[in-house]
Amino acid sequence: MRPLIDGHLDLAWNALGWNRDVSRELDDLNRSESGLSDHPGRGRATTTLPEMRRGGVALCQATLLARAKPVSLWDHFAQGPPRANLDWWSREIAAAAAQGQLAYYRELERRGLLRPIRTRGELDDHWSRSRAEPGATPIGYILAMEGSDPIVAPGRAGEWWDLGLRSANLAHYGESPYAAGTGAEGPVTAEGFELLREFERLGMILDVTHLADEAFFQALDAFSGPVLASHNNCRALVPAQRQFSDEQIRLLIGRDAVIGVALDAWMLHPGWVRRQTSREVVGLEALVDHIDHICQLAGDDRHVAIGSDLDGGFGTEQTPTGLDRISDLQKLDGLLAARGYADAAIDAVFHGNWLRFFRERLPA
């Protein structure tokens, strides 16, 4: 089994937004949701900490996810608790929700299940320990923020840095105080540019996932610090604004970024319609297509990794066939080998590229 680093998991949002105890065995968690009908993903979770261990996941970026979207709040309430616990009336309430998610990670740390990774030294120590004792070491996590709405004002980004935040993107879906995101069109806002300057000063890594095209190009022009894309696929294969164009991918390669490919089936199959298209139309081979496309554009295997986004607002009703639990990511080993990827290249995709990136970008 190859060790794996996952660039994007919404663990705390699943706990506080979906009332899921991610320390449980996966099958037990799904059985406990068998009577719930508030969302198609109920009873179809893929990811818990024991299942991550089973799948060789030694490290992940674990998110804080809370949006300030008063206009859409009431629409989301009609869809049930998962969306109601994503959107909040104000940045102040979103900040409090994100603090609650951070408190959950701290509780998992106290139980010896997670270990925060904030510095290069902590990363190297964790990786050595996890390789020496893979079953006895807590899963490491780098704290990330999906959409920066919980940063109440640009000048307060340092408060989150001091709490361990090391990676953040400006927007999630729709408009945010800092930039236009997925499903919206528009630029980085004046506050967004101010936040980018603060990120540069702190050493924060900018995650360009979810940025609308105009905002994407503006952010890269304005920000000279480290850049990654935690969970993004290729527009050339599945046309959608949520995906990166080849031009965007080439720009990221030029910035020595790493792109984590995602397992959401609508990002893997052209024309996917949520709650209508069957997962049977797409398999894990589609993810390999996106990995290969990025490698072909780069001319090497240094810029692509895994950013699964599993249980990111969906379950197995919206994952490719063959992916029923996060441990199934190990199947990518054989699929990549069948495409002619050498052992070292498969290691790079599974963990090597994220490991190199964070070793070079985390503070000493």
C-alpha positions as CSV (number, residue, x, y, z in Angstrom):
1,M,0.0,0.0,0.0
2,R,1.4,3.4,-1.0
3,P,1.3,6.2,1.5
4,L,-1.1,8.9,0.4
5,I,-1.5,12.7,1.0
6,D,-5.0,14.1,0.3
7,G,-5.0,17.8,-0.5
8,H,-8.6,18.5,0.5
9,L,-11.0,17.0,3.0
10,D,-13.9,18.7,4.8
11,L,-13.6,16.7,8.0
12,A,-14.8,19.2,10.5
13,W,-17.6,20.5,8.3
14,N,-18.9,16.9,8.1
15,A,-18.8,16.7,11.9
16,L,-20.5,20.0,12.6
17,G,-22.6,20.4,9.5
18,W,-23.7,16.8,9.0
19,N,-23.4,15.7,12.7
20,R,-20.9,12.9,11.7
21,D,-18.4,11.5,14.1
22,V,-15.5,11.0,11.8
23,S,-13.6,8.9,14.4
24,R,-16.1,6.1,13.8
25,E,-15.8,3.1,11.5
26,L,-17.3,4.1,8.1
27,D,-19.9,1.3,7.9
28,D,-21.1,2.1,11.4
29,L,-21.5,5.8,10.5
30,N,-23.4,5.0,7.3
31,R,-25.7,2.6,9.2
32,S,-26.5,5.3,11.7
33,E,-27.7,7.5,8.8
34,S,-29.9,4.9,7.2
35,G,-33.1,6.6,8.3
36,L,-32.2,10.1,7.3
37,S,-33.4,11.7,4.1
38,D,-32.4,15.4,4.3
39,H,-29.7,14.9,1.6
40,P,-28.9,12.2,-1.0
41,G,-25.4,11.7,0.6
42,R,-26.9,10.4,3.8
43,G,-25.7,6.8,4.5
44,R,-23.3,7.1,1.6
45,A,-20.2,8.7,3.3
46,T,-16.8,7.6,2.1
47,T,-14.5,9.1,4.7
48,T,-13.7,8.6,8.4
49,L,-10.4,8.5,10.2
50,P,-10.2,4.7,10.5
51,E,-10.9,4.4,6.8
52,M,-8.2,7.0,6.0
53,R,-5.8,4.9,8.0
54,R,-7.0,1.8,6.1
55,G,-6.3,3.6,2.8
56,G,-2.8,4.8,3.8
57,V,-3.7,8.5,4.2
58,A,-0.9,9.8,6.4
59,L,-1.6,13.5,5.9
60,C,-4.3,15.8,4.5
61,Q,-5.3,19.4,4.2
62,A,-8.3,19.6,6.5
63,T,-10.6,22.5,5.9
64,L,-12.5,25.2,7.8
65,L,-15.6,25.9,5.7
66,A,-18.2,28.6,6.5
67,R,-19.6,31.1,4.1
68,A,-21.2,34.5,4.7
69,K,-24.2,34.5,2.3
70,P,-27.2,36.1,3.8
71,V,-29.1,36.3,0.5
72,S,-29.1,32.6,-0.1
73,L,-29.4,31.5,3.5
74,W,-33.1,30.9,3.5
75,D,-33.1,28.9,0.3
76,H,-30.5,26.6,1.8
77,F,-32.7,26.0,4.9
78,A,-35.3,24.5,2.7
79,Q,-32.8,21.9,1.5
80,G,-32.0,20.6,5.1
81,P,-29.3,20.9,7.7
82,P,-26.2,20.2,5.5
83,R,-26.6,23.5,3.5
84,A,-28.0,25.4,6.4
85,N,-24.8,24.8,8.3
86,L,-22.7,26.1,5.5
87,D,-24.1,29.6,4.9
88,W,-24.3,32.3,7.6
89,W,-25.7,35.8,7.9
90,S,-22.4,37.6,8.3
91,R,-18.6,37.2,8.4
92,E,-18.7,37.3,12.2
93,I,-21.0,34.3,12.4
94,A,-19.0,32.5,9.7
95,A,-15.9,33.1,11.8
96,A,-17.6,31.7,14.9
97,A,-18.7,28.6,12.9
98,A,-15.1,28.1,11.6
99,Q,-13.8,28.5,15.2
100,G,-16.2,25.6,16.1
101,Q,-14.7,23.5,13.4
102,L,-11.2,24.2,14.6
103,A,-12.3,23.2,18.1
104,Y,-13.4,19.9,16.7
105,Y,-9.9,19.3,15.2
106,R,-8.4,20.2,18.6
107,E,-10.6,17.6,20.3
108,L,-9.4,15.0,17.8
109,E,-5.8,16.0,18.6
110,R,-6.5,15.5,22.3
111,R,-7.6,11.9,21.5
112,G,-4.4,11.2,19.6
113,L,-6.3,10.9,16.3
114,L,-5.0,14.0,14.5
115,R,-1.7,15.9,14.6
116,P,-1.4,19.5,13.4
117,I,1.3,20.3,10.9
118,R,2.3,23.9,10.9
119,T,6.1,24.0,10.1
120,R,8.6,22.2,8.0
121,G,10.1,20.5,11.0
122,E,6.7,19.2,12.1
123,L,6.1,17.9,8.6
124,D,9.4,16.0,8.4
125,D,9.0,14.5,11.9
126,H,5.4,13.4,11.1
127,W,6.3,11.9,7.8
128,S,9.2,9.9,9.4
129,R,7.0,8.7,12.2
130,S,4.1,7.8,10.0
131,R,6.4,5.7,7.7
132,A,8.0,4.0,10.7
133,E,4.8,3.2,12.5
134,P,1.9,3.7,10.0
135,G,-0.7,2.2,12.3
136,A,0.3,4.0,15.5
137,T,0.8,7.6,14.3
138,P,-2.0,10.2,14.3
139,I,-3.1,11.4,10.9
140,G,-1.3,14.7,10.2
141,Y,-3.3,17.7,9.0
142,I,-2.5,21.0,7.5
143,L,-5.2,23.5,8.4
144,A,-6.8,25.1,5.3
145,M,-9.7,27.4,4.7
146,E,-12.1,26.9,1.8
147,G,-13.3,30.4,1.1
148,S,-11.9,33.2,3.4
149,D,-15.3,34.5,4.6
150,P,-14.3,33.6,8.3
151,I,-11.5,36.1,8.0
152,V,-13.7,39.1,9.2
153,A,-11.3,41.7,7.8
154,P,-8.0,41.4,5.8
155,G,-6.0,42.8,8.7
156,R,-7.2,39.9,10.9
157,A,-5.7,37.1,8.7
158,G,-2.8,37.0,11.2
159,E,-5.1,35.8,13.9
160,W,-5.9,32.7,11.8
161,W,-2.2,32.2,11.0
162,D,-1.4,32.1,14.7
163,L,-4.1,29.4,15.1
164,G,-2.3,27.3,12.5
165,L,-4.0,28.2,9.2
166,R,-1.5,27.7,6.4
167,S,-3.6,27.6,3.2
168,A,-6.7,29.5,2.1
169,N,-8.7,30.4,-1.0
170,L,-10.5,33.6,-1.5
171,A,-14.0,32.3,-2.5
172,H,-16.1,29.1,-2.6
173,Y,-19.3,29.1,-4.6
174,G,-20.8,32.4,-5.7
175,E,-19.7,35.9,-4.6
176,S,-17.6,36.3,-1.5
177,P,-16.3,39.4,0.2
178,Y,-13.0,38.8,-1.4
179,A,-13.6,37.5,-4.9
180,A,-16.0,35.8,-7.3
181,G,-16.1,32.0,-7.0
182,T,-17.6,29.0,-8.8
183,G,-20.9,29.8,-10.6
184,A,-20.2,33.6,-10.5
185,E,-18.3,35.9,-12.8
186,G,-16.2,38.7,-11.6
187,P,-12.9,40.0,-10.1
188,V,-11.0,40.0,-6.9
189,T,-12.5,42.7,-4.8
190,A,-10.7,45.6,-3.2
191,E,-10.7,43.8,0.1
192,G,-9.5,40.7,-1.7
193,F,-6.4,42.4,-3.0
194,E,-5.8,43.7,0.6
195,L,-6.1,40.1,1.9
196,L,-3.7,38.9,-0.8
197,R,-1.1,41.4,0.4
198,E,-1.6,40.2,4.0
199,F,-1.3,36.6,2.9
200,E,2.0,37.5,1.2
201,R,3.3,39.1,4.4
202,L,2.3,36.1,6.5
203,G,3.6,33.4,4.2
204,M,0.1,32.0,3.7
205,I,-0.3,29.6,0.7
206,L,-3.0,30.8,-1.8
207,D,-5.4,28.1,-3.0
208,V,-6.8,29.2,-6.3
209,T,-9.5,26.5,-6.4
210,H,-13.0,27.8,-6.9
211,L,-12.0,31.2,-8.3
212,A,-13.9,32.6,-11.2
213,D,-11.7,33.1,-14.3
214,E,-11.3,36.8,-14.0
215,A,-10.5,36.5,-10.3
216,F,-8.1,33.7,-10.9
217,F,-5.9,35.7,-13.3
218,Q,-6.0,38.8,-11.1
219,A,-5.0,36.8,-8.1
220,L,-2.0,35.2,-9.8
221,D,-0.9,38.6,-11.1
222,A,-1.3,40.3,-7.7
223,F,0.1,37.5,-5.5
224,S,3.8,36.5,-5.5
225,G,3.7,34.0,-2.7
226,P,3.2,30.2,-2.9
227,V,0.2,28.9,-4.9
228,L,-1.6,25.5,-5.0
229,A,-4.9,24.2,-6.3
230,S,-6.2,21.8,-3.6
231,H,-9.0,20.1,-5.6
232,N,-9.5,20.9,-9.3
233,N,-9.8,19.1,-12.6
234,C,-9.4,19.9,-16.3
235,R,-11.8,22.0,-18.4
236,A,-10.4,20.4,-21.6
237,L,-11.9,17.0,-20.5
238,V,-15.0,18.2,-18.7
239,P,-16.1,21.7,-19.8
240,A,-17.3,23.7,-16.8
241,Q,-16.3,27.0,-15.2
242,R,-15.4,25.0,-12.1
243,Q,-12.5,23.3,-14.0
244,F,-9.2,24.8,-15.1
245,S,-8.5,25.7,-18.7
246,D,-5.1,24.6,-20.2
247,E,-4.0,28.2,-20.0
248,Q,-4.7,28.2,-16.2
249,I,-3.0,24.9,-15.7
250,R,0.1,26.1,-17.6
251,L,0.2,29.3,-15.4
252,L,0.1,27.1,-12.3
253,I,2.9,24.9,-13.6
254,G,4.9,28.0,-14.2
255,R,4.4,28.9,-10.6
256,D,5.6,25.4,-9.5
257,A,2.1,24.8,-8.1
258,V,0.6,21.4,-7.4
259,I,-3.0,20.6,-8.5
260,G,-5.0,18.0,-6.5
261,V,-7.5,16.2,-8.7
262,A,-10.9,15.7,-7.3
263,L,-13.3,12.7,-7.1
264,D,-16.7,14.6,-7.5
265,A,-18.3,12.7,-10.4
266,W,-19.8,15.9,-12.0
267,M,-16.2,17.1,-12.5
268,L,-15.3,13.8,-14.2
269,H,-18.1,13.2,-16.7
270,P,-19.3,15.8,-19.2
271,G,-23.0,16.7,-18.9
272,W,-23.4,15.3,-15.4
273,V,-26.6,16.4,-13.8
274,R,-26.7,16.3,-10.0
275,R,-29.4,14.0,-8.5
276,Q,-30.1,12.6,-12.0
277,T,-27.0,11.1,-13.6
278,S,-26.1,7.6,-12.4
279,R,-22.6,7.1,-11.1
280,E,-22.4,4.0,-13.4
281,V,-21.5,6.3,-16.3
282,V,-18.0,7.1,-15.0
283,G,-15.2,5.1,-13.3
284,L,-11.9,5.8,-11.6
285,E,-10.2,5.7,-15.0
286,A,-11.6,9.2,-15.6
287,L,-9.5,10.6,-12.7
288,V,-6.5,9.1,-14.4
289,D,-7.4,11.0,-17.6
290,H,-7.2,14.3,-15.6
291,I,-3.9,13.3,-14.0
292,D,-2.5,12.4,-17.3
293,H,-3.7,15.6,-19.0
294,I,-1.9,17.7,-16.4
295,C,1.3,15.6,-16.8
296,Q,1.2,16.0,-20.5
297,L,0.8,19.8,-20.2
298,A,3.7,20.0,-17.7
299,G,5.9,17.5,-19.5
300,D,6.6,15.8,-16.2
301,D,4.8,14.3,-13.1
302,R,5.7,17.1,-10.6
303,H,2.5,19.1,-10.6
304,V,-0.4,16.8,-10.0
305,A,-1.6,15.0,-6.8
306,I,-4.8,13.9,-5.1
307,G,-7.3,16.4,-3.6
308,S,-10.2,14.1,-3.3
309,D,-12.9,16.4,-1.8
310,L,-14.6,13.2,-0.7
311,D,-17.8,13.8,1.4
312,G,-17.5,17.4,0.3
313,G,-21.3,17.8,0.2
314,F,-21.9,14.5,-1.6
315,G,-21.5,10.8,-1.1
316,T,-21.2,7.7,-3.2
317,E,-24.2,8.8,-5.2
318,Q,-21.8,11.3,-6.8
319,T,-18.5,9.4,-6.8
320,P,-17.2,7.4,-9.8
321,T,-17.9,3.7,-9.9
322,G,-15.3,1.8,-7.9
323,L,-14.9,4.5,-5.3
324,D,-17.1,3.6,-2.3
325,R,-14.6,4.6,0.5
326,I,-11.5,6.7,0.7
327,S,-9.4,3.6,1.0
328,D,-10.4,2.8,-2.6
329,L,-8.0,5.6,-3.7
330,Q,-5.3,2.8,-3.6
331,K,-6.9,1.4,-6.8
332,L,-5.3,4.4,-8.6
333,D,-1.9,2.6,-8.2
334,G,-2.8,-0.2,-10.7
335,L,-4.7,2.2,-13.0
336,L,-1.7,4.5,-13.3
337,A,0.6,1.6,-13.8
338,A,-1.6,0.3,-16.6
339,R,-1.2,3.7,-18.3
340,G,2.6,3.3,-18.2
341,Y,3.4,5.4,-15.1
342,A,6.6,4.2,-13.4
343,D,6.8,3.4,-9.7
344,A,8.4,6.8,-8.9
345,A,5.8,8.7,-10.8
346,I,3.0,6.9,-9.0
347,D,4.6,7.8,-5.7
348,A,4.8,11.4,-6.8
349,V,1.1,11.5,-7.5
350,F,0.2,9.7,-4.2
351,H,2.4,11.7,-1.9
352,G,5.7,13.0,-3.3
353,N,4.4,16.1,-5.0
354,W,2.4,17.4,-2.0
355,L,5.3,16.4,0.4
356,R,7.8,18.4,-1.7
357,F,5.5,21.4,-2.1
358,F,4.8,21.7,1.7
359,R,8.4,21.1,2.6
360,E,9.4,24.1,0.5
361,R,6.5,26.4,1.5
362,L,5.7,25.8,5.2
363,P,7.6,28.1,7.6
364,A,10.8,26.7,9.1
